[in-house]
Amino acid sequence: MTFRIPADGGVAPSRRRFVQGLALGGIAAAGAGLWPRASWALQSPTSRVLAGTDFDLVVGETLVNFTGRTRPAATINGSLPAPILRWREGTTVDLRVRNALPAGSIYGDMTSIHCHGILLPSNMDGVPGLSFDGIHRGETFQYRFDVRQGGTYWYHSHSGFQEQAGMYGALIIDPIEPEPFAFDRDYVVLLTDWTDLPPQVLFARLKKMAEHDNYYKRTLGDFVRDAREDGLRATLAERRGWGQMRMTPTDISDVNAHTYTYLMNGTTSPGNWTALFRSGEKIRLRFINGSAMTYFDVRIPGLKMTVVAADGQYVHPVSVDEFRIAVAETFDVIVEPSGQDAYTIFAQDMGRTGFVSGTLAVREGLRAPVPDVDARPILTMDDMGHGGMHDGGHAGHGAGQGSAPDHAAMGHGMDHSAMDHASMDHAAMGLGENHGASAMQAHPESERNNPLVDMQTMTPTHRLDDPGIGLRDNGRTVLTYGMMRSLFDDPDGRAPGREIELHLTGHMEKFAWSFDGIKFADAEPLRLNYGERLRVVLVNDTMMTHPIHLHGMWSDVEDAQGNFQLRKHTVDMPPGSKRSYRVRADALGRWAYHCHLLYHMEAGMFREVQVVE
């Protein structure tokens, strides 16, 4: 059965269509019909809604211009973002994907599509080298699988750097059962980052100069201010700690607005993507972070947002002013605009170097005031899980109130050896009944004297109630994992039969990323027994934030006491955090498990998971 494509959805452009974006923001704005409700819209003629069960998708190149310079993008059906795919739970979908990348394309001769967060057979998961061989130039691959869930998801390439170059789109699945909330209009808000640099060139730059975009290193003036406010001794100790680690507390993200242009539904801020409303209506906004490397902090000044779903799964409604959305996460919110004609949808990057904005309005052409980007945050030792070794905390700009940390204990100069998870002493690691952090975190032997590991967290915590760096005490109600509860009980119900602990590791200067200090090329697969229920414990031993995604299976996040709290497909891991989640190994085959920061994954933070009988 094939559903009709809305007549006002437009026709996909040819492969070489030039899309002028300096004035219009990359993609021009127009309405795009609904299936099955007339309230559905995504305002972009080149990102139409394709609804039904039968789809033809063509991967190619399209010229775009977001900055005044014309560049080739990797696209699906000639649009950036890719068409919205709208499915219905309980159906079987067929996606025929044809590789029409031109010879000599900077994006290679092979492609793939991965439906992020979707439960399907492993050979339909779209990860070249694991689930299939990829789709080579001139070939067509048919994805066919049953749709077993509803909600807001997205899809993207899993080949090279094509995702960074524009191969991403929203995926909306209408559920069989009525949804537990009402709304009058329904919009996707897809947030992404664009660079004019060929992505492989950006990756090479990160390997050579990982701090290229860190323009805001502290100065002598900052030292004088901190010494005045915190005392000379504390300031010297704090600076000495950072110096010994060869790190900087202003390094919030590897790539930021000094390289990136941020997009909302393929439109820059000057393009003013606009979603229409009538006063008093309930508007559903489906936020998707489809960027390669950017965390966004999202708010709509003047409006409360009621979060009703996370990663496609219903949660008990929670009202907030702002939320941080990690790369690959999705949040559905309900807003009720009234009393003014326009509201700004404002998404600033976590490092406060830039933003993208759009508008909720009663008619096209309106704008509301755009807020200033917040003050740039500064990392503290407590942020990195060394708070128990200092008197400082999250507050203030210099947390090193006391002696400098023992950097030998933090893991400088460790060796590169294999780790036997089964032999780990979990009791010594503080993984008792409450699954809380130990007084001093133990680490795998593979991190010891390892040139790929430049730090270790010593006192990690769950941080489920922490809104995150740059969001604490900002006068707004900010969403946290701790505020969300799934609208259902643990779907499995069994206690985990075993635990696997993995440490997120890296070396900032070398731009090397891994699990347990072992990069993907040298790592053995993680083996799960079909049908088992297990607990995965993640410890972030880096100063960066990592969104961790397990393909093919749900990740059921636990609270600090080990109770089921929240079902997700992507689990955010802030610096200095230790979080656990349950997994039911109910999908046979080979699966990807990785950090969803694209360049971290490419640099080694990737594992294969094998579910075997």
N, C-alpha and C positions, 0 to 999 in steps of 0.2 A: 504493500500500500504506500502510495506517495502523496503527501499533502501538497496542496497548491502553494507555490511561492507567491507572496503578496505582490500585487501588480505595481505597487509604488516602491518596491524594493530596488528597482533599477537593474541594470545589466552589468555584469562584471566587466571591467575594462580589459583590453588586450594586454599582452605581457609587457609591452614596451610603453604603455601609457605613462605619460609624464604627469605627476601630481604636484602642482605648485603649492608649497606650504608656508611661505614666509608670511603672507597676508592672511591666508585662510587657515593656517595652523596645520597644514599637512593634508587634511581630508576635508572637503567641503561638507556642509551640514544639510541634511534633509531627512524626512521621516522614512520609516521602514516597516510598516505593518506588523500584524500580530498573527500568531497561531498559538492557541485558538482564541485569544481574547483581543478585542479591539484596542485595549489599553497598552498593548505591548509596543515598544518602540526602541530603536537604537538609531540615533540621527546621523547616519552616514550612508550615502548611496553606494559606496564601494565596499561597505561591510553589511551587506544585506542579510536577512534572516533566511536560512535554508532549513525548512521544517519537514519532518516526515521520517521515513525509514530508509530512503534510497538516495545516495549522494555521490556526485562526481566532483572530486577536488583535484586541482591542477597546481603543482608546485612550479614556480618560475621566478623570474626577476621582473621587477617594476621600478622605474625611476621615480624617486621621491625627492622632495626638497623641504626640509624643516628648518633650515638655518640660512638659506640663501645660496646654498651649494647643492647641486644635483648629485645624488648618489643612488646606486642600485640597492634595492631592498630584496630580500627573499620573501616571497609572498605566496599565498594560497588564493587561487582564482583572481589574481591580480589586485588584491586589496590588502591594505594595512590599516587596522588589523584584519585578520582573516574573517570570512563570513561567520556569523553566529549560527551554530548548529543547534536546532531545537528538536529534542527527542521526547518520547513518552515512555515512562517506566512500563515494563511488561511487554514491550515490542522487541523485535530483532532488527538491528540496523545493518546496512551494507554501506561501506565507504570505499569507493574505488579511487585510489590515489595514484595519479600519473605524474611522473617526474619529467618536467619539461624545462629543467634548468639548461641554459645554453651552454654549448661547449666553451670551455675556458672560464666558466663562472668562478668568481672568487669564493663562492659558497660550495664548491666541489661538484662532484658528479653523482653523489648519492644523497638520498633524503629519507625522511621518516616522519610519522606523526604519532605522538603519544597522547592519549586521552587521560589527562592528569586526574587522579583520584577515582577513576572508574574501575569497577570490579569486572574483570574479563579474563579469558584464557591467556596464559603467558605468551603464546605465539601471536596474540593480537595486541600485545602491549607496546610494540613499536620502538624497541630499543635495539639498534643494530649491534650484532655481536653477542647478544644474550637471547632475545626472543625471536629474532629473525635476521636475515642477511642484509636488510636495508632495501631501499628502492633505487635502483641504478637508473642513470639517464636513459630515457626512452621506455622504461618499464612501467607497468601498472600493477599495484598490489591491492588486493581486496581484503579489507577488514570486515569481518562479519562476527557479531556476537549479540547475546541477549542483554537488554538493558534492565539491570536489577536494582536500580536506585533512582532517587529523584534529587533535585536541587541544583545549585549553582556550581559549575566546574569550568575547566578551560582545557584547551588542547594546544600542543606546540610541537615543534620539531625536536627530535632527540639526536640530531646529527650535527657534529661540529659546533659552529657558532651561529647556525641558522636562526635559532630562537632570538638571539640578540638582534638579528637583522630584519625582524618583522614577521617571522612565522609563528604566530600565536593568534588565538581567537577564543571567544566565549563559547561555552557549552552549557545549555540550559535543558534540564530534564524535568518535564511535568510529571508529578507523582500520580500514582493511581488513587491514593486516598486524598480527601480534601486537606488543604494545608491549615494549620492551626492559627492562622492570622488572616486578616482581610486587607485588601489594598485595591486601589482604583487604577493606578498606572504602574508600569513595570519597566525599569531601565537597567541596562548594564552600564557600569562605570569601570572600564578596563584601564588600569594604570600601567604604563610601561616607560622604559628609557631607551633613547635612541642616540647613537653616536655616528658621526660622519666618518670616523676611522673604520677601515676594515677590521672586523672583530679580532682576527688573528694578529693584526698589528697592535691592537690594544692589549691583547694577552701577552705578546712579546714585550711590550713596554712595562707591564706589571711585573714580569719576571726580572727585568733589568732595573726598574725604578718603581718599586711598589708604593712609594710615598709621593708619587708625582702629583696627585691631586690634593695632597695635604698642605694647603696654602697657609694654614693658621697655626703654625707651631708657636709655642710661647716665647716671649721676648723678655729682655731685661726689665721692661716696664711691668710685665706680669709678675716677675720675681719680686720686685719691690712692693707691689700691691699685696701679694700673698704673704710676704714677710711682715708687712704692717698689720695684716688682719689675723694671721695664724701664728706669728712668731718666727724668728729667724731660724731657730733650731729645727722646728717642724718643717719649715719650707726647704731647708737644706737637705733634710732626711728624705723628704718626698722627691725632690729633684734627683738626689743620688740614687734612689730606688729606680726611677724611670731610666736614668742613665745607665745603670748596671744591666738593666734588661734590654738596653738599646731600642727602646720603644718610646712613643710619644702619646700623651693622653689626649691629643687632638685628632688622633687617627681613628675616626668613627667608622668610615666606610672606605673601601679600596678605590672606588670610582664614584665621582659625584658630579655636580652640575658644572664643574670646570671642564668636564668632558661630555657630559650627557645633556641632552634636551629631553625634558619630561613630557609625556603625552597622556592625554585623556581621550580614550576611544580614537586614537590615531590623530589627535588634534593638539596643537600647542596652545598655550594660554591665550595668545592673541587671537586664535581662531574661535575661542569662546564657545566650546561645545555646550549646547543648551538643551535641557530637558524641560518640557512644558508641563504646567499643572494649572488646575483651577483651585481657588482658595477653598480650604476645608477638605480637599481630597487627601487620601492616604497614598503616599508614593513609595513604592518598593524600589530601592536602589541595590543592585547586586554588584558589590565592589569585588574586583578581581585584581590581584597584583601579578601581572604577567611580565614584570620586568626581569632583566638579567641579574642585576646586582643591587637594586634600590629598595630599601624599606621606606614606606610612606606613612606619615602621620596625618590623619584625615579628620577634618571637621567641617561643619556647615554653620558658620557664625549666625546666631539667632535661632537655630533649630536644635532641638534634642533629637537624637537618633536612637531608635529602639532596635537593638540587635536581636534578630530572631533566628539566625542560622549562621553556623561557622563551618566552613569547608563542606557545604552542601547539607549539613545535618542540623536539625532543629535544636535550638537551645531555649531554655526558659527566658522569656523576654527580659532584657536589661537595658535601662535607659542611660545613655552616656552623651557627653559633649564631643568626645574625640576617641579615636582608636588608632593603634599602630597595626599596620598590616604587613606581615612579612612577605618576602618573595614567595609566590605560589599559593598563598592563603586566599580564601574568599570569605567575605562577610556579607550577609544580607541584612539590610536595615530598613525600617519603616520611618518615614518622616511625614509630618502633617503641616505643610506650609500654609500660613494665613497671616494677614495683617500687613504684608508688604508684597510688592510685585516681583521681587527678584532676591535670590539668595546665592551666595558664592559657595561652590563646592571646592574646598581648598585642601590640597595634598602637598605637604612640604617633605623634603627628604629628611632622614634621620639625622644627618650631619648638619642640617640647616644651611645648605649651600644653594638651594633653589627650590622651586615649587612648580606645580601645574594647577590650573584652576579652570573650572567651568561654571555654569550657571543653572539654577532652577528658576524658571521665570513663567509668567502668565502669557508671554508672547516672545517671539524671536526679537533679537536686537537689544534686549535689556541686559544690564550688568548691575551687580551690587559691589560695594567696596571690597577690595581684596586686602586681607590683613597682611601686615608685615611678617616676614619670616622670623621665627623666634630666635632668641640668642643662642649662639653655638654652645653645645654642651662640652664638658670636659670630663674625661674618664677619671675615676679614682681607683685606688688600690682595692677598695671594697667592691667596686664594680667588677673587678677581675678575680674575685674570690680570695683576696688576701686580707679581708676586713678583720679576721680574727687575729692577725699579726700586727694590727695597727689600732690606734685609738680613733681613727677617722671613720667616716661613713659616707653615705650618699650625699649628704648636704655639703655645700661649699665647693670650692674648687681645688683645695689641696688636702687630700685625705690622709696624707702620710704623717699623722700626728704621733710620732714615736720613732723607734729605731727603724732603720732601713731593713727591708726583708732579706731573708737568707736566700740568695738567688741560686746557690747550689741546690738547696732543697726545692727550688722552683723548677728544676729540671734542666739547667744549662749543662750541656756536654753529656748527652745520654747516648747509649748505643742502640743499634738498630737490630733487634732480634725479634723472633716470633713470640706471640703471646698465646698461651693455652687458656682460653676462657673457662674451660671446665675446671681447671685447677686453681682458679682465683679464690682467695680467701675473702668471701663477701662480708663475713662478719667484721673482719678487720677494716673493711671499706665503709663501714657504717650503714650497711644495707639490712638492718634488722627489721623488726616488725613495722616500725613507722617509716622506713625508707627515707629517713632524713639524712642530712649531711653529717659526717663524722667530724670530730674535733680537728682532725688532720687527715685530709684525703690521701688514700693510698693510690699508687699509680702502677700501670703495667710495666713489666721489665722492658718491653720494647721501646719505652720512652727514655730509658736510661742511656746517657751519653749518646743521644741520637742527634745528629746534625740537622734533622728535619723538625726538631722541636725546640722552640725558643722560650717556652714558659709552661708552667703548670699551675692550676688553681689549687690552693691549699685548704680553703674552707668554703666549698661551694654550697649553695642553698637552692631550694626549688624556685624561689622568686616568682611564684604563681600570683602573688598579690602586688608585685612591683610593676608599675606601668612602663618602666624602662628609662634609660638615660635620656635626659632632655624633656621628660614628661612629668617628672615628680613635682608635686606642689606648684603646679602652674596655674592654679585657680580654676581648673576645669575638671570635670569628672571623666576620667580616662579608663577605657576598657582594659581589663587584665584577664589572664586565663582563669584566675581565681574567682572572677565574677561570673563566669559562664558555667552552666550545668546543662548537660544534654537533657532533652525532654523525654528521655527513656532510660531505663535501667541498663546495667551492663548486659549487652545482648548475648554474651556467652555464659556468664554466671559462674564459671569455674575459677578457682584460685590458680594463679600461674604455677606450673609444675617445675619451672626452672628459671634462672635469670641469666641474661647476657649483659655484661657491662662494656660499653665502648666509650673511649675518650676522643673528643674532637681535638685534633692537634694541628699545629702549623708552625711555620717560621715566617715572620713578617718580611724580613729583608730578602729572603730567597723566594718569597711567594710560593711556598710549598705547603700543601694542605693534605690531611690524611685522617684516618682513624687509627688511634693507638700508635701514631708515629710511623705507620706502614702505609705507603701509598698504594693505590689500586694495583699497579703493575706487579707488586710484590706480595699482595695479600691473598690469603686463602679464602674461599667463599665461606660465608656463614651458613651452616646447615641446620634447617628446621625439620622436625618430623611432622608429617602431614597430620593435621587435626589437633596438634598440641596447643596448649595455651601457655605462653611464656611472657616473662617480663623483660623488657629492654630498659636498661638504665644508661642514660647519656650523661657524661661529664664534659663540660666545655673547658678545655685547657688552653684556650686562646683568648685574646682580647677582642675578638670580633664576634658578631652575632651570626648564627648559622640556622637557616631553616632546613630541617632534615626530613626527607621524604622517602617513605618505603612504598614501592610499587606493589600493586596487586592485593594489598591487605590493609585493613584499618589499623590505626594507632589509637588505642584507648587510653588517653592521658589519665594518670592517677593524681590524687591530691597528696599532701605531705604524709598522710597516714596510710597510703597505699590503697585507697578506695577509688573506684571508678568515678570519673568526673566528666570527661569530655571526649567525644569521638572526633578524630581529625585524620586527615591524610598527610598533613605537613605540621611538624612540631617545631616551634621556634625555640632556639637555645641561646639566650643572652650570654654574654661573658660571665664567668664565675657561677654558672648555673649547673644544677644537677637535677634532671627530671626523669621520670619513669613513665612507661606506658605499657599496656598489655597488647599482645598480638595473638590472634588466632591464626595459626598456619593452615588456612583452609584453601589454599590455591597452589596446586602442584606446578613445579617448573622452576625456571631461572628468572630472578627478579633483580631489578636495580634498587640500590639503597644509597642515597647520596645527599650531600648538601645541595640545595637548589640555587645557591649563588653560582651562576654558570661557570665563572672562571675558577672558583674553588673546586667545583666538580672536575673540570678539565685538568686542574693541577694535582688531583689525586685523592680528594675527599669523596671516595666512591667505593662501594663494596658490592659484590655479587651475593645475593641470598638465594639459596637452593632449598626448595621445599620438596622433600623426598618421602616416599612411602617406606 
